[in-house]
């Protein structure tokens, strides 16, 4: 290959590089024009139409595919060919491209390339052929192949590309919402967006947590210049009309919820986003029983009370409560304070107590979803051990007042421990006072109502004339909780006549 031919090839390669550079510049302008124009087109459609999620999905991925195609064809491919320009365009194809700008050059350049190819194929050098090639090259040398590509021609494409770009920039400056809001909705194609209406629908509920088997009321407030006459709840394919409370407030109650509910609100021209009511299990107290063990001294068999929230037991009874609950993490005992009961098994709790007075308490089942629930009140009425009853009547006495006969009645709720006759001797003349003397009387300790009799003679205690005897009866019950309690009869008095009094009585009888 001669030096002249190398120079010719170099000029052709420079043309090829400039050719693909021109293609790249033109591709950049094309890409900017098409991508911005298409962006403005889909943005304008979404701005006015507020398309559904499916259509926005199509626009989003459609634009990505279109952008990928444009960038590949008009930018990536020209860059690749510019970098690999020697392989991108054969010299004969380059000659035809040059010939479009220099019509009289195309044939000469093609002929020169063909002759050089022929000389390369011949095994021996042909002087006449080489001379012909040199002659043709010398005629092509003055021609500037690079001029076949005029980069300034891209100015007309630049003007077209600037039109949508300028429109986009002006929109961003003057009407940013026209650009930003539709773009946001297209990017967030999964979310339902509603077209601005002459009214605004606001769900008032702060949360959508509901308790199992209870009602949940959806509250909606509508504001604006035009209020729709009706709102509809759509859930699981069914439509329910909301109740209008006043011109601006609507409500609807889902009854006795057992599982999560998804719903949306609709009215002509408006569809809300979907809301989910999460239904949490409600802690429920299922059953309860009280095993009561009575004080031993009342001799009463233990009993079990089922499903009673109010029971009556004797004072000192021991109660073993057992409670069963469902969907409950903790069972709270509420009195003057709040504390958790002891769990004895899964969904089972116990409370052991000995009651001495009325007992009021409430139970509140709770779980991790529901701390505040309805309380169940329990009342334990306590029957106190009453004081024993005692009635004494003087039945008869003798003439001198030294013998007395009494009858009495004792009573108690559970029984007795003892019955005493208590007396004290006082002699005013001698100014002496004895200690108290106790005389046990016979009784049946288990019989709660019984009569007794007692004969009292001053002679039996060796009373002397002038003595005054104060005496009473006292009975004790068998209270095993507070210790036995007693009740006394009224105080009785027996006065023994002095010697002077007896002499006076004797004289009076003789005179009669």
C-alpha positions as CSV (number, residue, x, y, z in Angstrom):
1,X,0.0,0.0,0.0
2,X,1.5,3.3,-1.1
3,X,1.7,6.4,1.0
4,X,-0.8,8.2,-1.3
5,X,-3.3,5.5,-0.6
6,X,-2.7,5.6,3.1
7,X,-3.4,9.4,3.0
8,X,-6.6,8.7,1.1
9,X,-7.7,6.1,3.7
10,X,-7.0,8.5,6.5
11,X,-9.2,11.1,5.0
12,X,-12.0,8.5,4.6
13,X,-11.7,7.5,8.2
14,X,-11.8,11.1,9.4
15,X,-15.0,11.4,7.4
16,X,-16.4,8.3,9.1
17,X,-15.6,9.6,12.6
18,X,-17.2,12.9,11.8
19,X,-20.2,11.1,10.2
20,X,-20.9,9.2,13.5
21,X,-20.1,12.3,15.6
22,X,-22.8,14.0,13.6
23,X,-25.1,11.0,14.1
24,X,-24.5,11.2,17.9
25,X,-25.2,14.9,18.0
26,X,-28.3,14.5,16.0
27,X,-29.3,11.5,18.2
28,X,-28.9,13.6,21.4
29,X,-31.2,16.2,19.9
30,X,-33.7,13.6,18.7
31,X,-33.6,11.9,22.1
32,X,-34.2,15.1,24.0
33,X,-37.0,16.1,21.7
34,X,-38.8,12.7,21.8
35,X,-38.3,12.0,25.5
36,X,-39.4,15.4,26.8
37,X,-42.3,15.5,24.3
38,X,-43.5,12.1,25.3
39,X,-43.0,13.0,29.0
40,X,-45.1,16.1,28.6
41,X,-47.7,14.1,26.7
42,X,-48.3,11.4,29.3
43,X,-48.0,14.1,32.1
44,X,-50.7,16.1,30.5
45,X,-52.9,13.1,30.1
46,X,-52.5,12.2,33.8
47,X,-52.9,15.8,34.9
48,X,-56.4,16.0,33.5
49,X,-57.5,12.3,33.5
50,X,-56.4,11.0,37.0
51,X,-56.0,7.6,35.4
52,X,-56.6,4.3,37.3
53,X,-53.6,2.4,38.7
54,X,-53.6,0.0,35.7
55,X,-53.3,2.8,33.1
56,X,-50.6,4.6,35.2
57,X,-48.7,1.3,35.3
58,X,-48.9,1.1,31.5
59,X,-47.7,4.7,31.2
60,X,-44.8,4.2,33.6
61,X,-43.4,1.1,32.0
62,X,-44.3,2.2,28.5
63,X,-42.2,5.4,29.0
64,X,-39.3,3.3,30.3
65,X,-39.4,1.0,27.3
66,X,-39.7,4.0,24.9
67,X,-36.9,5.8,26.6
68,X,-34.7,2.7,26.5
69,X,-35.4,2.3,22.7
70,X,-34.7,6.0,22.0
71,X,-31.5,6.1,24.0
72,X,-30.2,2.9,22.4
73,X,-30.9,3.9,18.9
74,X,-29.9,7.5,19.0
75,X,-27.2,7.6,21.6
76,X,-25.8,4.2,22.6
77,X,-25.5,2.9,19.0
78,X,-23.8,6.1,17.6
79,X,-21.3,6.1,20.5
80,X,-20.4,2.5,19.8
81,X,-19.9,3.2,16.1
82,X,-17.9,6.3,16.8
83,X,-15.6,4.4,19.1
84,X,-15.3,1.5,16.6
85,X,-15.4,3.7,13.5
86,X,-13.0,1.5,11.4
87,X,-15.4,-1.5,11.8
88,X,-18.6,0.5,11.7
89,X,-18.6,1.6,8.0
90,X,-16.9,-0.1,5.0
91,X,-14.9,2.3,2.9
92,X,-17.1,1.8,-0.2
93,X,-20.1,2.7,1.9
94,X,-18.3,5.8,3.1
95,X,-17.5,6.6,-0.5
96,X,-21.2,6.6,-1.4
97,X,-21.9,8.9,1.7
98,X,-19.2,11.3,0.5
99,X,-20.7,11.1,-3.1
100,X,-24.0,12.5,-1.8
101,X,-22.2,15.7,-1.0
102,X,-19.7,15.6,-3.9
103,X,-21.5,13.8,-6.8
104,X,-18.5,13.8,-9.1
105,X,-16.3,12.1,-6.5
106,X,-18.4,9.0,-5.8
107,X,-17.4,7.0,-8.9
108,X,-13.8,8.1,-8.8
109,X,-13.4,7.2,-5.2
110,X,-15.2,3.9,-5.6
111,X,-13.0,3.1,-8.6
112,X,-9.8,3.9,-6.7
113,X,-10.9,1.6,-3.9
114,X,-11.7,-1.2,-6.3
115,X,-8.4,-0.8,-8.2
116,X,-6.4,-0.9,-4.9
117,X,-8.3,-4.0,-3.9
118,X,-7.5,-5.6,-7.3
119,X,-3.8,-4.8,-6.9
120,X,-3.8,-6.4,-3.5
121,X,-5.2,-9.6,-5.0
122,X,-2.5,-9.8,-7.8
123,X,0.5,-11.8,-6.9
124,X,2.8,-9.5,-9.0
125,X,3.0,-5.8,-9.0
126,X,1.4,-4.2,-12.1
127,X,3.0,-0.9,-12.9
128,X,0.3,0.3,-15.2
129,X,-2.4,-0.4,-12.5
130,X,-0.4,1.4,-9.8
131,X,0.1,4.4,-12.0
132,X,-3.7,4.5,-12.6
133,X,-4.4,4.4,-8.8
134,X,-1.8,7.2,-8.2
135,X,-3.4,9.3,-10.9
136,X,-6.9,8.9,-9.4
137,X,-5.6,9.6,-5.8
138,X,-3.9,12.8,-7.0
139,X,-7.2,14.0,-8.4
140,X,-9.0,13.2,-5.1
141,X,-6.4,14.8,-2.9
142,X,-7.7,18.4,-3.0
143,X,-11.2,17.4,-2.1
144,X,-12.1,17.8,1.7
145,X,-14.1,14.7,2.5
146,X,-14.9,16.1,6.0
147,X,-17.0,18.8,4.4
148,X,-19.4,16.1,3.3
149,X,-20.7,16.3,7.0
150,X,-21.8,19.7,8.1
151,X,-22.3,19.7,11.9
152,X,-24.0,23.1,11.7
153,X,-27.0,21.4,10.0
154,X,-27.9,20.2,13.5
155,X,-28.9,23.7,14.5
156,X,-32.4,23.1,12.9
157,X,-32.8,20.0,15.1
158,X,-31.7,22.0,18.1
159,X,-34.5,24.5,17.6
160,X,-37.0,21.6,17.5
161,X,-35.5,20.0,20.6
162,X,-35.6,23.3,22.5
163,X,-39.4,23.7,22.1
164,X,-40.5,20.8,24.5
165,X,-37.5,21.5,26.8
166,X,-38.5,25.2,27.0
167,X,-42.1,24.2,27.6
168,X,-41.0,21.9,30.4
169,X,-38.9,24.6,32.1
170,X,-41.6,27.2,31.8
171,X,-44.1,24.7,33.4
172,X,-41.7,24.0,36.2
173,X,-41.3,27.8,36.9
174,X,-44.9,29.0,36.3
175,X,-47.0,25.9,37.0
176,X,-44.9,23.4,39.0
177,X,-48.0,21.4,40.0
178,X,-48.6,20.7,36.3
179,X,-45.4,18.8,36.2
180,X,-44.8,17.5,39.7
181,X,-48.2,16.1,40.7
182,X,-48.9,14.0,37.6
183,X,-45.3,12.7,37.7
184,X,-45.7,11.7,41.4
185,X,-48.9,9.8,40.6
186,X,-47.3,8.0,37.6
187,X,-44.3,7.0,39.7
188,X,-46.6,5.9,42.6
189,X,-48.9,3.9,40.2
190,X,-50.0,1.5,42.9
191,X,-51.8,4.1,44.9
192,X,-55.3,5.2,44.1
193,X,-55.5,9.0,43.5
194,X,-58.8,10.8,43.1
195,X,-59.5,13.7,40.9
196,X,-60.1,17.0,42.8
197,X,-63.8,17.4,43.3
198,X,-65.9,20.3,44.7
199,X,-65.9,18.4,48.0
200,X,-63.4,16.6,50.2
201,X,-64.1,13.3,51.9
202,X,-62.2,12.8,55.2
203,X,-62.4,9.6,57.3
204,X,-62.6,10.8,60.9
205,X,-61.5,7.6,62.6
206,X,-58.0,7.9,64.1
207,X,-57.4,4.2,63.8
208,X,-59.1,1.1,62.5
209,X,-58.6,-1.3,65.4
210,X,-61.7,-3.2,66.3
211,X,-62.6,-5.7,69.0
212,X,-63.9,-9.1,68.0
213,X,-67.7,-9.5,68.3
214,X,-68.3,-5.8,68.7
215,X,-69.5,-3.1,66.3
216,X,-67.2,-0.7,64.6
217,X,-68.5,2.7,63.3
218,X,-66.9,4.3,60.3
219,X,-67.2,8.1,60.6
220,X,-66.8,10.4,57.5
221,X,-66.9,14.1,57.2
222,X,-67.5,15.9,53.9
223,X,-66.5,19.5,53.3
224,X,-66.6,21.7,50.2
225,X,-68.9,23.8,48.0
226,X,-71.0,20.9,46.9
227,X,-71.8,18.1,49.3
228,X,-72.9,14.7,47.8
229,X,-76.3,13.5,48.9
230,X,-75.1,9.9,49.5
231,X,-71.9,8.0,50.4
232,X,-71.5,4.3,49.9
233,X,-69.4,1.8,51.7
234,X,-68.0,-1.0,49.4
235,X,-66.8,-4.1,51.1
236,X,-66.4,-7.7,49.8
237,X,-68.3,-6.9,46.7
238,X,-71.3,-5.5,48.6
239,X,-72.5,-1.9,48.8
240,X,-73.9,-0.3,51.9
241,X,-75.4,3.2,52.1
242,X,-74.0,5.4,54.9
243,X,-76.3,7.1,57.3
244,X,-76.3,10.9,57.1
245,X,-76.1,12.3,60.6
246,X,-76.1,16.0,59.5
247,X,-75.3,17.9,56.3
248,X,-71.6,17.1,56.5
249,X,-71.3,13.9,58.6
250,X,-71.9,10.3,57.5
251,X,-71.5,7.0,59.3
252,X,-71.8,3.3,58.9
253,X,-71.5,0.5,61.5
254,X,-70.0,-2.9,60.8
255,X,-71.9,-5.2,63.2
256,X,-70.4,-7.9,65.4
257,X,-67.0,-8.2,63.5
258,X,-65.3,-11.5,63.6
259,X,-62.5,-10.9,61.1
260,X,-60.6,-8.2,59.3
261,X,-62.7,-6.0,56.9
262,X,-61.4,-4.1,53.9
263,X,-63.6,-1.3,52.5
264,X,-63.6,1.9,50.5
265,X,-65.9,4.8,50.2
266,X,-67.6,5.8,46.9
267,X,-69.8,8.5,45.6
268,X,-70.2,9.6,41.9
269,X,-66.8,10.9,40.8
270,X,-65.0,9.8,43.9
271,X,-63.4,6.5,45.0
272,X,-61.3,6.5,48.2
273,X,-58.3,4.4,49.0
274,X,-58.9,1.1,50.7
275,X,-59.1,0.9,54.4
276,X,-58.6,-2.2,56.6
277,X,-60.3,-2.7,59.9
278,X,-58.1,-5.0,62.0
279,X,-60.1,-7.2,64.3
280,X,-58.4,-8.2,67.4
281,X,-59.6,-11.0,69.7
282,X,-61.5,-9.8,72.7
283,X,-60.5,-11.1,76.1
284,X,-63.5,-12.9,77.6
285,X,-64.1,-14.3,81.0
286,X,-65.8,-17.6,80.2
287,X,-66.5,-19.3,83.6
288,X,-65.8,-19.0,87.3
289,X,-66.5,-21.0,90.4
290,X,-65.9,-20.5,94.2
291,X,-64.9,-23.5,96.4
292,X,-65.9,-22.4,99.9
293,X,-64.5,-24.0,103.0
294,X,-66.4,-22.9,106.2
295,X,-64.9,-22.4,109.7
296,X,-64.6,-25.8,111.4
297,X,-66.6,-24.7,114.5
298,X,-69.8,-24.2,112.5
299,X,-69.7,-27.8,111.3
300,X,-70.9,-27.1,107.8
301,X,-69.8,-29.1,104.7
302,X,-67.7,-27.3,102.0
303,X,-69.6,-26.0,99.0
304,X,-68.9,-25.0,95.4
305,X,-70.8,-22.1,93.8
306,X,-70.8,-22.0,90.0
307,X,-71.2,-18.9,87.8
308,X,-72.3,-16.7,90.7
309,X,-71.0,-13.2,91.0
310,X,-72.6,-12.7,94.5
311,X,-72.3,-15.2,97.3
312,X,-73.0,-15.1,101.0
313,X,-70.7,-16.9,103.4
314,X,-70.1,-17.0,107.2
315,X,-67.3,-14.9,108.6
316,X,-63.9,-16.6,108.4
317,X,-64.7,-18.8,105.4
318,X,-61.9,-19.6,103.0
319,X,-62.7,-19.2,99.3
320,X,-60.8,-20.6,96.4
321,X,-61.8,-18.9,93.2
322,X,-61.1,-20.4,89.8
323,X,-61.6,-18.3,86.6
324,X,-61.4,-19.5,83.0
325,X,-60.9,-17.0,80.1
326,X,-60.4,-16.9,76.4
327,X,-57.9,-14.8,74.4
328,X,-56.6,-13.5,77.7
329,X,-53.0,-12.7,78.6
330,X,-53.7,-11.4,82.0
331,X,-56.6,-11.3,84.5
332,X,-56.6,-8.1,86.6
333,X,-58.1,-8.0,90.1
334,X,-59.4,-4.5,90.8
335,X,-60.1,-3.4,94.4
336,X,-58.5,-0.3,95.8
337,X,-55.5,-1.2,93.7
338,X,-55.0,-3.3,90.6
339,X,-52.9,-6.4,90.4
340,X,-52.7,-9.5,88.2
341,X,-54.0,-12.8,89.4
342,X,-51.8,-15.9,89.4
343,X,-52.2,-18.1,86.4
344,X,-52.4,-21.8,87.3
345,X,-52.8,-23.1,83.7
346,X,-53.4,-22.0,80.2
347,X,-56.4,-19.7,80.3
348,X,-57.0,-20.4,84.0
349,X,-56.4,-18.2,87.1
350,X,-57.0,-18.5,90.8
351,X,-57.6,-16.3,93.8
352,X,-57.5,-17.6,97.4
353,X,-58.7,-15.6,100.3
354,X,-60.2,-15.7,103.8
355,X,-63.1,-13.3,104.2
356,X,-63.8,-11.5,107.5
357,X,-66.0,-8.8,106.1
358,X,-67.8,-7.9,102.9
359,X,-65.6,-8.2,99.9
360,X,-66.2,-6.3,96.6
361,X,-63.9,-6.7,93.7
362,X,-63.9,-6.7,89.9
363,X,-62.1,-8.7,87.3
364,X,-60.8,-7.4,84.0
365,X,-59.4,-9.7,81.3
366,X,-56.8,-8.1,79.1
367,X,-54.5,-9.1,76.2
368,X,-51.8,-7.3,74.2
369,X,-54.3,-5.8,71.9
370,X,-56.9,-4.7,74.5
371,X,-55.8,-3.4,77.8
372,X,-59.2,-1.7,78.7
373,X,-62.1,-4.1,78.7
374,X,-65.4,-4.4,80.5
375,X,-65.1,-5.4,84.2
376,X,-67.2,-8.1,85.9
377,X,-68.1,-7.3,89.5
378,X,-68.1,-9.8,92.3
379,X,-69.6,-9.4,95.8
380,X,-69.0,-11.6,98.8
381,X,-71.4,-10.9,101.6
382,X,-70.2,-12.0,105.0
383,X,-72.5,-13.2,107.8
384,X,-70.8,-12.2,111.0
385,X,-70.9,-14.5,114.1
386,X,-73.6,-12.8,116.2
387,X,-73.5,-12.4,120.0
388,X,-75.4,-15.0,121.8
389,X,-78.9,-14.2,123.1
390,X,-79.9,-14.5,126.8
391,X,-83.3,-14.0,128.4
392,X,-83.8,-14.7,132.2
393,X,-87.1,-14.6,134.1
394,X,-87.4,-14.9,137.9
395,X,-90.1,-17.5,138.4
396,X,-90.6,-17.6,142.2
397,X,-89.1,-16.6,145.5
398,X,-89.8,-17.4,149.2
399,X,-91.2,-15.1,151.9
400,X,-87.9,-14.3,153.4
401,X,-86.3,-13.8,149.9
402,X,-83.5,-16.3,150.5
403,X,-84.5,-18.6,147.7
404,X,-85.0,-17.7,144.0
405,X,-86.0,-19.8,141.0
406,X,-85.1,-18.7,137.5
407,X,-85.9,-19.8,134.0
408,X,-84.1,-18.7,131.0
409,X,-83.6,-19.0,127.2
410,X,-80.2,-18.9,125.4
411,X,-79.7,-18.7,121.6
412,X,-76.8,-18.4,119.2
413,X,-76.2,-18.9,115.5
414,X,-73.8,-21.8,115.9
415,X,-73.5,-23.0,119.5
416,X,-72.1,-22.4,123.0
417,X,-69.0,-22.9,125.1
418,X,-70.3,-22.2,128.6
419,X,-73.2,-20.8,130.7
420,X,-72.3,-19.4,134.1
421,X,-74.2,-18.1,137.2
422,X,-72.0,-15.3,138.6
423,X,-72.5,-13.8,142.0
424,X,-70.8,-11.6,144.6
425,X,-71.6,-11.1,148.3
426,X,-71.5,-7.7,149.9
427,X,-72.1,-6.9,153.6
428,X,-72.6,-3.2,154.1
429,X,-72.5,-3.4,157.9
430,X,-69.2,-5.2,157.9
431,X,-68.0,-3.2,154.8
432,X,-66.9,-6.5,153.2
433,X,-67.1,-7.4,149.5
434,X,-66.3,-10.9,148.2
435,X,-64.8,-11.9,144.9
436,X,-66.9,-13.0,142.0
437,X,-68.0,-16.6,142.1
438,X,-68.8,-18.6,139.0
439,X,-71.1,-21.5,138.9
440,X,-71.2,-23.4,135.6
441,X,-74.7,-24.4,134.5
442,X,-75.4,-27.3,132.3
443,X,-76.2,-26.9,128.6
444,X,-76.0,-28.6,125.2
445,X,-73.2,-26.8,123.4
446,X,-74.4,-27.8,119.9
447,X,-78.1,-26.8,120.3
448,X,-78.5,-23.3,119.2
449,X,-81.7,-22.6,121.1
450,X,-82.3,-24.1,124.5
451,X,-84.0,-23.4,127.8
452,X,-82.4,-23.6,131.2
453,X,-83.5,-23.5,134.8
454,X,-81.6,-22.5,138.0
455,X,-82.5,-22.5,141.7
456,X,-80.5,-20.2,143.9
457,X,-80.6,-20.3,147.7
458,X,-78.7,-17.9,149.9
459,X,-78.2,-20.8,152.3
460,X,-76.2,-22.6,149.7
461,X,-73.5,-20.0,149.8
462,X,-73.7,-19.5,153.6
463,X,-75.0,-16.0,153.4
464,X,-75.4,-14.2,156.8
465,X,-78.0,-11.7,157.9
466,X,-77.5,-8.3,156.3
467,X,-75.7,-9.6,153.2
468,X,-76.5,-8.3,149.8
469,X,-75.9,-10.6,146.9
470,X,-75.5,-9.3,143.3
471,X,-75.7,-11.9,140.7
472,X,-76.3,-12.4,136.9
473,X,-76.2,-15.0,134.3
474,X,-73.6,-15.0,131.5
475,X,-73.5,-17.2,128.3
476,X,-70.6,-17.6,125.9
477,X,-70.8,-18.6,122.2
478,X,-68.4,-20.8,120.3
479,X,-66.9,-18.1,117.9
480,X,-63.9,-19.8,116.4
481,X,-62.8,-16.8,114.4
482,X,-62.9,-13.9,116.8
483,X,-62.8,-16.0,120.0
484,X,-66.0,-16.7,122.0
485,X,-68.2,-13.7,122.8
486,X,-70.5,-13.4,125.8
487,X,-73.7,-11.8,126.8
488,X,-74.8,-11.0,130.4
489,X,-78.3,-10.9,131.9
490,X,-79.4,-7.9,133.9
491,X,-78.0,-7.7,137.3
492,X,-80.2,-9.2,140.1
493,X,-79.9,-8.4,143.8
494,X,-80.9,-10.5,146.8
495,X,-80.8,-8.8,150.2
496,X,-80.8,-11.0,153.4
497,X,-82.6,-9.4,156.3
498,X,-80.5,-8.3,159.2
499,X,-81.2,-9.5,162.8
500,X,-83.0,-6.3,163.6
501,X,-85.2,-6.6,160.6
502,X,-86.0,-10.2,161.4
503,X,-86.9,-9.3,165.0
504,X,-89.2,-6.5,163.8
505,X,-91.0,-8.9,161.4
506,X,-91.4,-11.4,164.3
507,X,-92.9,-8.8,166.6
508,X,-95.3,-7.7,163.8
509,X,-96.6,-11.2,163.3
510,X,-97.2,-11.7,167.1
511,X,-99.2,-8.5,167.2
512,X,-101.3,-9.7,164.4
